[in-house]
């Protein structure tokens, strides 16, 4: 009986060392395998190089947002060494006059301005917390709360984001409402908008229904 318990404990230990929650200090993700709540399995440490610990946004294609913004993610899919580390990063560029619409993350966020000036708003059910931040200033966005960014300066605004998750979910409020297949009449009813407004927005964001 004792031997069986020891074997089970050893198996559990060996299993855990193949995930991000290991006793070693880092775990480069094996992206060819499945993800899990504890992260990806680790590639063998002898296959990790110095280059795995750095990342550059230079030359990377941004993800366009239909408001003159570009997003550059740096999560576990771009830099696998953050696997299980509980953090990731990103860069946002907003053209003059542009904005990043209301959105929220499944992680806490710190946003640091590198260039330009931003008006930022953090939305709660009863109050909005509004700030203007410039170069070398940052703002904190708690997990799950919707917020927006508006370029309020001249020229392009650039900001660096740090998240408390290796793969933080990123959800735009407008896409959930207007890019879905929920019928327009239902969206109109639950958002207090007129049906023609909803249909116009669904057409803009390729929604159906």
C-alpha positions as CSV (number, residue, x, y, z in Angstrom):
1,X,0.0,0.0,0.0
2,X,2.8,2.4,1.0
3,X,4.7,1.7,-2.2
4,X,1.6,2.4,-4.3
5,X,1.2,5.8,-2.5
6,X,4.8,6.7,-3.2
7,X,4.5,5.8,-6.9
8,X,1.3,7.9,-7.2
9,X,3.1,10.9,-5.5
10,X,6.1,10.5,-7.9
11,X,3.8,10.3,-10.9
12,X,2.0,13.5,-9.7
13,X,5.3,15.3,-9.3
14,X,6.6,14.2,-12.7
15,X,3.3,15.3,-14.3
16,X,3.5,18.8,-12.6
17,X,7.0,19.4,-13.9
18,X,5.8,19.2,-17.4
19,X,3.5,22.2,-16.9
20,X,4.1,25.9,-16.2
21,X,3.6,25.4,-12.4
22,X,7.0,23.8,-12.1
23,X,9.7,24.1,-9.5
24,X,12.1,25.5,-12.1
25,X,12.2,29.2,-12.6
26,X,10.9,29.3,-16.2
27,X,8.9,27.2,-18.6
28,X,9.0,27.9,-22.3
29,X,5.6,26.9,-23.6
30,X,5.3,24.0,-26.0
31,X,2.7,25.7,-28.2
32,X,2.2,22.5,-30.2
33,X,0.4,20.9,-27.3
34,X,-2.8,21.8,-25.4
35,X,-3.2,24.8,-23.1
36,X,-4.5,24.3,-19.6
37,X,-5.4,26.4,-16.5
38,X,-1.8,25.9,-15.4
39,X,-0.3,26.8,-18.8
40,X,1.3,24.8,-21.6
41,X,3.7,21.9,-21.2
42,X,7.4,23.0,-21.0
43,X,9.9,22.4,-23.8
44,X,13.1,20.8,-22.4
45,X,15.2,23.5,-20.7
46,X,18.2,22.6,-22.7
47,X,16.3,23.8,-25.8
48,X,15.8,27.3,-24.3
49,X,18.2,30.1,-25.5
50,X,18.9,33.6,-24.4
51,X,16.8,34.9,-27.3
52,X,13.7,33.3,-25.7
53,X,13.9,35.8,-22.9
54,X,13.6,38.9,-25.1
55,X,10.9,40.2,-27.5
56,X,10.8,43.1,-29.9
57,X,7.7,44.8,-31.3
58,X,9.8,46.1,-34.2
59,X,8.7,44.7,-37.5
60,X,5.7,42.9,-36.1
61,X,2.3,43.4,-37.8
62,X,-0.2,45.2,-35.7
63,X,-3.9,44.2,-35.3
64,X,-6.0,47.0,-36.7
65,X,-9.0,48.3,-34.7
66,X,-11.6,50.3,-36.7
67,X,-10.8,53.5,-34.9
68,X,-7.3,54.3,-36.1
69,X,-5.6,52.1,-33.6
70,X,-3.1,49.2,-33.8
71,X,-2.6,46.5,-31.2
72,X,0.6,44.5,-30.8
73,X,0.2,41.6,-28.4
74,X,3.1,40.0,-26.6
75,X,1.5,37.1,-24.7
76,X,2.5,33.4,-24.5
77,X,1.8,32.9,-28.2
78,X,4.4,35.5,-29.2
79,X,6.9,35.0,-26.3
80,X,6.4,31.5,-25.0
81,X,8.8,31.9,-22.1
82,X,6.1,33.8,-20.1
83,X,4.2,30.6,-19.9
84,X,3.0,30.2,-16.3
85,X,4.7,33.4,-15.3
86,X,1.4,35.2,-14.7
87,X,2.2,38.2,-16.9
88,X,2.4,39.4,-20.5
89,X,2.6,42.6,-22.4
90,X,1.3,44.6,-25.4
91,X,1.8,47.8,-27.3
92,X,-0.9,50.1,-28.6
93,X,-0.5,52.8,-31.2
94,X,-3.3,55.3,-31.7
95,X,-3.3,57.8,-34.6
96,X,-4.0,61.5,-34.0
97,X,-7.7,61.8,-33.4
98,X,-8.1,58.0,-33.0
99,X,-9.3,55.9,-30.0
100,X,-9.4,52.4,-28.6
101,X,-13.1,51.6,-28.0
102,X,-14.5,50.3,-24.7
103,X,-13.0,46.9,-23.9
104,X,-11.9,44.8,-21.0
105,X,-9.4,42.1,-20.1
106,X,-9.4,38.9,-18.1
107,X,-6.4,40.3,-16.2
108,X,-5.3,43.4,-14.4
109,X,-3.5,45.9,-16.6
110,X,-1.0,48.8,-16.2
111,X,-0.7,51.1,-19.2
112,X,2.3,53.3,-19.6
113,X,2.4,56.1,-22.1
114,X,5.6,56.2,-24.2
115,X,4.6,58.9,-26.7
116,X,1.8,61.5,-26.9
117,X,-1.1,62.0,-24.5
118,X,-4.2,59.9,-23.8
119,X,-7.6,60.5,-22.2
120,X,-8.5,57.3,-20.4
121,X,-11.8,56.2,-18.8
122,X,-12.5,53.4,-16.5
123,X,-16.2,52.5,-16.4
124,X,-18.1,51.2,-13.4
125,X,-21.9,50.8,-13.0
126,X,-22.2,54.0,-11.0
127,X,-19.1,56.1,-11.8
128,X,-16.5,56.7,-14.5
129,X,-12.9,57.4,-13.5
130,X,-11.4,59.8,-16.0
131,X,-7.7,60.7,-16.4
132,X,-5.3,62.3,-18.8
133,X,-1.9,60.7,-18.9
134,X,1.3,61.7,-20.7
135,X,4.8,60.4,-21.3
136,X,6.2,58.3,-18.3
137,X,2.8,58.3,-16.6
138,X,0.7,55.1,-16.2
139,X,-2.8,54.1,-15.3
140,X,-4.2,50.9,-13.6
141,X,-7.2,49.1,-15.0
142,X,-8.6,46.3,-12.8
143,X,-9.6,43.0,-14.3
144,X,-13.0,42.8,-15.9
145,X,-13.8,46.6,-16.0
146,X,-14.4,48.3,-19.3
147,X,-12.1,51.1,-20.3
148,X,-11.2,53.2,-23.3
149,X,-8.3,55.2,-24.6
150,X,-8.5,58.4,-26.7
151,X,-5.6,60.1,-28.3
152,X,-6.0,63.7,-27.1
153,X,-2.6,65.0,-28.2
154,X,-0.9,65.9,-31.4
155,X,0.6,63.1,-33.5
156,X,0.6,59.4,-32.7
157,X,0.2,58.1,-29.2
158,X,2.0,55.0,-28.1
159,X,1.5,53.1,-24.9
160,X,3.0,49.9,-23.3
161,X,0.7,47.6,-21.4
162,X,1.5,44.9,-18.9
163,X,-1.0,42.3,-17.9
164,X,-1.3,39.9,-14.9
165,X,-1.8,36.9,-17.1
166,X,0.3,35.0,-19.7
167,X,-2.7,35.0,-22.1
168,X,-5.2,37.6,-21.1
169,X,-8.7,37.5,-22.7
170,X,-9.4,40.7,-24.7
171,X,-13.0,41.6,-25.3
172,X,-14.4,44.6,-27.1
173,X,-17.8,45.7,-25.9
174,X,-19.1,46.7,-29.3
175,X,-18.1,43.4,-31.0
176,X,-20.0,41.4,-28.4
177,X,-23.1,43.3,-29.1
178,X,-22.9,44.1,-32.8
179,X,-20.7,41.4,-34.4
180,X,-22.8,38.5,-33.1
181,X,-25.8,36.6,-34.5
182,X,-28.1,37.8,-31.8
183,X,-31.3,39.1,-33.5
184,X,-31.3,42.9,-33.8
185,X,-34.6,43.2,-32.0
186,X,-33.2,41.5,-29.0
187,X,-30.1,43.5,-29.0
188,X,-32.2,46.7,-29.3
189,X,-34.3,45.6,-26.4
190,X,-31.5,44.8,-24.0
191,X,-29.3,47.8,-24.9
192,X,-32.0,50.5,-24.9
193,X,-31.1,51.4,-28.5
194,X,-33.5,51.8,-31.4
195,X,-33.6,48.8,-33.8
196,X,-32.4,50.9,-36.8
197,X,-29.3,52.0,-34.8
198,X,-28.6,48.3,-33.9
199,X,-29.0,47.2,-37.6
200,X,-26.6,50.0,-38.7
201,X,-24.0,48.9,-36.2
202,X,-24.4,45.2,-37.1
203,X,-23.8,46.1,-40.7
204,X,-20.7,48.0,-39.8
205,X,-19.2,45.2,-37.7
206,X,-20.4,42.3,-39.9
207,X,-23.0,41.0,-37.4
208,X,-26.1,39.0,-38.4
209,X,-29.6,38.6,-37.1
